[in-house]
Amino acid sequence: MTNRGATAPRAADRRLCGVSRFENVTTLAGAVEGAVVLDLACGSGRTTRALLERGPRLVHAVDVGSTLDDDLLLDPRVRAHITGLEDLPLATGSVDAAVSLNAVEHLADVGAHLAEVHRVLRPGGTAVLAHSDWDTALFTSDDDALTRELLDRFVAHVPGGGTRGDGFAGRKLLRHAARSPFAVESVHSWADPHRRFDEDSVAWKVATGILAATGDDPALTARAAGWVEGLRAAARAGHFLFTVTDVAVVLRKHE
Ligand SMILES: C[S@@+](CC[C@H](N)C(=O)[O-])C[C@H]1O[C@@H](n2cnc3c(N)ncnc32)[C@H](O)[C@@H]1O
């Protein structure tokens, strides 16, 4: 799961097997006990939660929306900032480690964002830049051709309402990293298996995005609704599987 050229899996890669992407990205951030860390585009705070498990002194949770879970808003170890990622309200060199999960596809200027992350990190600090590569999504379905058609539609779809999206964001992370002021320390990828397909599941969330992407084609929307029913039935029968490849690049600010 790394491109470092070693044949045997490194300890960091072995630790990435069988746990969630939120735990994976925090593992890659290294030792954060007692540290000041930054969760970039925190959303409801799933990465923030995983970071807190590791005993940081403070987590800055930054997002343009105010969607952080209430218990995290009240946690004295969490400081929420409602702002864009291009202009962080943090002092230069004030952060030990930063984690960005499924954020860069939303940004108009990833270069400006990475320059800003580089500014707020201390020399020697780590940034983990991670993203799912949606074009690699795998669904167990009785209709493989329709799955392919729907996924193609999904990754080509640009969400409305000013939101950006990129179905190929994972594979582009190294390109962003190469253009940034950071040194690339290592590259990782994994695909978590998800067997649930209910309203609280990851697979359901992605399927919802797929349905939305058919919005301008009523005939395809109707077929997609039948496809979702098929996924539901597969989950009930115990043979449903969803995975997507996540890519993570570990970046280091020079000492
Ligand atoms: C797919 S969610 C990822 C949330 C979280 N990192 C996770 O993996 O659960 C993307 C998040 O990016 C936030 N976002 C989009 N554009 C942003 C921007 N320019 N600055 C800060 N946050 C942004 C959205 O509000 C949303 O919470």
The ligand as an SDF file (V2000), in Angstrom:
LIG
                    3D

 27 29  0  0  0  0  0  0  0  0999 V2000
  -16.9080   15.3920    1.9640 C   0  0  0  0  0  0  0  0  0  0  0  0
  -16.9090   16.4510    3.3460 S   0  0  0  0  0  0  0  0  0  0  0  0
  -15.5250   15.7860    4.2360 C   0  0  0  0  0  0  0  0  0  0  0  0
  -15.6950   15.9860    5.7140 C   0  0  0  0  0  0  0  0  0  0  0  0
  -14.6670   15.2550    6.5700 C   0  0  0  0  0  0  0  0  0  0  0  0
  -13.2920   15.6420    6.2640 N   0  0  0  0  0  0  0  0  0  0  0  0
  -14.8620   13.7690    6.4580 C   0  0  0  0  0  0  0  0  0  0  0  0
  -14.0740   13.1230    5.7460 O   0  0  0  0  0  0  0  0  0  0  0  0
  -15.8090   13.2650    7.0680 O   0  0  0  0  0  0  0  0  0  0  0  0
  -16.2260   17.9400    2.6680 C   0  0  0  0  0  0  0  0  0  0  0  0
  -16.2360   19.1190    3.6110 C   0  0  0  0  0  0  0  0  0  0  0  0
  -15.5300   20.1860    2.9920 O   0  0  0  0  0  0  0  0  0  0  0  0
  -16.1310   21.3970    3.3980 C   0  0  0  0  0  0  0  0  0  0  0  0
  -15.6630   22.4410    2.4620 N   0  0  0  0  0  0  0  0  0  0  0  0
  -15.9480   22.5610    1.1460 C   0  0  0  0  0  0  0  0  0  0  0  0
  -15.3050   23.6210    0.6260 N   0  0  0  0  0  0  0  0  0  0  0  0
  -14.5870   24.1930    1.6410 C   0  0  0  0  0  0  0  0  0  0  0  0
  -13.7230   25.3260    1.7490 C   0  0  0  0  0  0  0  0  0  0  0  0
  -13.4380   26.0880    0.6910 N   0  0  0  0  0  0  0  0  0  0  0  0
  -13.1720   25.6030    2.9450 N   0  0  0  0  0  0  0  0  0  0  0  0
  -13.4480   24.8350    4.0320 C   0  0  0  0  0  0  0  0  0  0  0  0
  -14.2510   23.7530    3.9930 N   0  0  0  0  0  0  0  0  0  0  0  0
  -14.8070   23.4280    2.8140 C   0  0  0  0  0  0  0  0  0  0  0  0
  -17.6030   21.0960    3.3680 C   0  0  0  0  0  0  0  0  0  0  0  0
  -18.3430   22.0150    4.1550 O   0  0  0  0  0  0  0  0  0  0  0  0
  -17.6240   19.6570    3.9220 C   0  0  0  0  0  0  0  0  0  0  0  0
  -17.8170   19.6450    5.3200 O   0  0  0  0  0  0  0  0  0  0  0  0
  1  2  1  0
  2  3  1  0
  2 10  1  0
  3  4  1  0
  4  5  1  0
  5  6  1  0
  5  7  1  0
  7  8  2  0
  7  9  1  0
 10 11  1  0
 11 12  1  0
 11 26  1  0
 12 13  1  0
 13 14  1  0
 13 24  1  0
 14 15  1  0
 14 23  1  0
 15 16  2  0
 16 17  1  0
 17 18  1  0
 17 23  2  0
 18 19  1  0
 18 20  2  0
 20 21  1  0
 21 22  2  0
 22 23  1  0
 24 25  1  0
 24 26  1  0
 26 27  1  0
M  CHG  2   2   1   9  -1
M  END
$$$$
